[in-house]
Amino acid sequence: MTELGGRLRDRVALITGASRGIGRAIALGFAHEGADLILASRKRQDLETVVNDAEHLGRRALAVAANLSSEADVNELCQRVEEEFGRLDILVNNAATNPYMGPLCEATPEVFDKTLDLNLRGPFLLIRRCRDLLRRSPAASIINIGSTAGLRPSPMLGIYSISKAGLHMMTRVLARELAPEKIRVNTLAPGLTRTRFSSALWAEGREERAASLIPLGRIGEPDDMVEAALYLASGDSAFVTGQVIVLDGGATA
Ligand SMILES: NC(=O)c1ccc[n+]([C@@H]2O[C@H](COP(=O)([O-])OP(=O)(O)OC[C@H]3O[C@@H](n4cnc5c(N)ncnc54)[C@H](OP(=O)(O)O)[C@@H]3O)[C@@H](O)[C@H]2O)c1
């Protein structure tokens, strides 16, 4: 990375699903720009390497193990933020799951619930619980990580697509609802990106075909998401709320 910047100096950011992939890239991008971090995912050990990386950038970082589909864990996570940092400026709802690939009508109610519980109810719970902290920030920004699957159905990913379309709409609903409190709410919608989550779509010889469907000729990298996240987190986007920024190499053009 280039020289350390200060676009998020004195800000505190909570990022879910920060142990790897897109969440990790955004967390380190924020640390690089001066933010202190609370990093959440289920496996605390995996978060510790990201904590170390952020500390090497001179930032304070805290790892909290939490299953974001559990209300008790969400409450405990927010309590830790209050106790340890006493403030919150940026919330990135990034953790998500996709336990099922196949036709919607052949899915079980259990996989439907599991997907919606984390991808849609999780951000709802976290935003609801963090609202008081965020409204006290002079520059509050919520960034939901949606997906191009939320814009048009992704074959065999019906439940996931529904969950992300719901998250995009939640962004718009909350942008209006929280605007009087000066809390901005936006979505980043990545297209296919090289992470463990999506490996079934690009690993084991599938990458060339996947890339051929993308006008810019390659799949995304987690670092491709960082500048847009910084834009939405910082004062550069002070007049932007309720929007979806698509980062997909032109796949939905
Ligand atoms: N990769 C893509 O092609 C792509 C495309 C569009 C959108 N997205 C979106 O980008 C976001 C990040 O995905 P990614 O590709 O970076 O995935 P990833 O590399 O698999 O990372 C997922 C992260 O979420 C955490 N997580 C999973 N279940 C959790 C739970 N129940 N509670 C708390 N944390 C949980 C994981 O850690 P633990 O396992 O330790 O919990 C991990 O830190 C997701 O919202 C995804 O829908 C990805």
The ligand as an SDF file (V2000), in Angstrom:
LIG
                    3D

 48 52  0  0  0  0  0  0  0  0999 V2000
  -17.0880  -12.8320   -3.1790 N   0  0  0  0  0  0  0  0  0  0  0  0
  -18.0100  -12.4300   -4.0530 C   0  0  0  0  0  0  0  0  0  0  0  0
  -18.0030  -12.7910   -5.2460 O   0  0  0  0  0  0  0  0  0  0  0  0
  -19.1090  -11.5080   -3.5920 C   0  0  0  0  0  0  0  0  0  0  0  0
  -19.9120  -10.9230   -4.5760 C   0  0  0  0  0  0  0  0  0  0  0  0
  -20.9230  -10.0630   -4.1770 C   0  0  0  0  0  0  0  0  0  0  0  0
  -21.1110   -9.7850   -2.8430 C   0  0  0  0  0  0  0  0  0  0  0  0
  -20.3090  -10.3900   -1.8980 N   0  0  0  0  0  0  0  0  0  0  0  0
  -20.5700  -10.0470   -0.4970 C   0  0  0  0  0  0  0  0  0  0  0  0
  -19.3760   -9.6150    0.1140 O   0  0  0  0  0  0  0  0  0  0  0  0
  -19.4470   -9.8810    1.5150 C   0  0  0  0  0  0  0  0  0  0  0  0
  -18.1610  -10.5480    1.9840 C   0  0  0  0  0  0  0  0  0  0  0  0
  -18.0310  -11.7810    1.3260 O   0  0  0  0  0  0  0  0  0  0  0  0
  -16.6050  -12.4310    0.9810 P   0  0  0  0  0  0  0  0  0  0  0  0
  -16.7100  -12.8680   -0.4160 O   0  0  0  0  0  0  0  0  0  0  0  0
  -15.4980  -11.5270    1.3910 O   0  0  0  0  0  0  0  0  0  0  0  0
  -16.6850  -13.7260    1.9050 O   0  0  0  0  0  0  0  0  0  0  0  0
  -15.6040  -14.5260    2.7740 P   0  0  0  0  0  0  0  0  0  0  0  0
  -14.2270  -14.2820    2.2840 O   0  0  0  0  0  0  0  0  0  0  0  0
  -16.1010  -15.9250    2.8380 O   0  0  0  0  0  0  0  0  0  0  0  0
  -15.7520  -13.8500    4.2290 O   0  0  0  0  0  0  0  0  0  0  0  0
  -16.9430  -13.9820    4.9470 C   0  0  0  0  0  0  0  0  0  0  0  0
  -16.7340  -13.3720    6.3200 C   0  0  0  0  0  0  0  0  0  0  0  0
  -17.9750  -13.4410    7.0410 O   0  0  0  0  0  0  0  0  0  0  0  0
  -17.7630  -14.0990    8.2870 C   0  0  0  0  0  0  0  0  0  0  0  0
  -19.0040  -14.7930    8.6570 N   0  0  0  0  0  0  0  0  0  0  0  0
  -19.6220  -15.8000    8.0060 C   0  0  0  0  0  0  0  0  0  0  0  0
  -20.7270  -16.1720    8.6750 N   0  0  0  0  0  0  0  0  0  0  0  0
  -20.7960  -15.3760    9.7880 C   0  0  0  0  0  0  0  0  0  0  0  0
  -21.7010  -15.2890   10.8660 C   0  0  0  0  0  0  0  0  0  0  0  0
  -22.7740  -16.0930   10.9840 N   0  0  0  0  0  0  0  0  0  0  0  0
  -21.4710  -14.3510   11.8290 N   0  0  0  0  0  0  0  0  0  0  0  0
  -20.3830  -13.5360   11.7420 C   0  0  0  0  0  0  0  0  0  0  0  0
  -19.5080  -13.5770   10.7340 N   0  0  0  0  0  0  0  0  0  0  0  0
  -19.7070  -14.4940    9.7650 C   0  0  0  0  0  0  0  0  0  0  0  0
  -16.5670  -15.0320    8.0230 C   0  0  0  0  0  0  0  0  0  0  0  0
  -15.8530  -15.3600    9.2180 O   0  0  0  0  0  0  0  0  0  0  0  0
  -16.2310  -16.6300   10.1720 P   0  0  0  0  0  0  0  0  0  0  0  0
  -16.3360  -17.8160    9.2760 O   0  0  0  0  0  0  0  0  0  0  0  0
  -15.1300  -16.6930   11.1700 O   0  0  0  0  0  0  0  0  0  0  0  0
  -17.5150  -16.2570   10.8280 O   0  0  0  0  0  0  0  0  0  0  0  0
  -15.7160  -14.1140    7.1570 C   0  0  0  0  0  0  0  0  0  0  0  0
  -15.0250  -13.1980    7.9600 O   0  0  0  0  0  0  0  0  0  0  0  0
  -20.7140  -10.7020    1.7280 C   0  0  0  0  0  0  0  0  0  0  0  0
  -21.7540   -9.8450    2.1440 O   0  0  0  0  0  0  0  0  0  0  0  0
  -21.0110  -11.2250    0.3440 C   0  0  0  0  0  0  0  0  0  0  0  0
  -22.3960  -11.5080    0.1760 O   0  0  0  0  0  0  0  0  0  0  0  0
  -19.3190  -11.2310   -2.2460 C   0  0  0  0  0  0  0  0  0  0  0  0
  1  2  1  0
  2  3  2  0
  2  4  1  0
  4  5  1  0
  4 48  2  0
  5  6  2  0
  6  7  1  0
  7  8  2  0
  8  9  1  0
  8 48  1  0
  9 10  1  0
  9 46  1  0
 10 11  1  0
 11 12  1  0
 11 44  1  0
 12 13  1  0
 13 14  1  0
 14 15  2  0
 14 16  1  0
 14 17  1  0
 17 18  1  0
 18 19  2  0
 18 20  1  0
 18 21  1  0
 21 22  1  0
 22 23  1  0
 23 24  1  0
 23 42  1  0
 24 25  1  0
 25 26  1  0
 25 36  1  0
 26 27  1  0
 26 35  1  0
 27 28  2  0
 28 29  1  0
 29 30  1  0
 29 35  2  0
 30 31  1  0
 30 32  2  0
 32 33  1  0
 33 34  2  0
 34 35  1  0
 36 37  1  0
 36 42  1  0
 37 38  1  0
 38 39  2  0
 38 40  1  0
 38 41  1  0
 42 43  1  0
 44 45  1  0
 44 46  1  0
 46 47  1  0
M  CHG  2   8   1  16  -1
M  END
$$$$
